[in-house]
Amino acid sequence: MRDDYERFTAVGAEVLAVSAESPERSESYLRSHPLSYPTLVDADHQVFDAYDVTSRLIALGQRPALFVIDAEGVVRFEEVGAQQYNIPSNDKVLEILESLS
């Protein structure tokens, strides 16, 4: 998403990352891997639990997830994977976003 952020905003989308780590670990990671979009910290996993993105042993940590949520708060697309390679490509997500407008 980092590489195509401008393509996402061009179709009216906003990208947010959610970190399941502590504020300190999230900040440390972001210093080394800066993002052009906001990262929200969810150390107590309230957001992860609400969207059923709980950690699984086979994922060796927090499972990756991607949600497309419209302006009314309706989830229009979701993909919760076991590993990072399970997340759809940026082109696929952009296709989904463009179909909503």
Summary of the structure (lengths in Angstrom):
residues: 101
radius of gyration: 13.8
end to end distance: 19.7
largest distance: 38.0
contacts: 236
relative contact order: 0.18
helix: 41%
strand: 19%
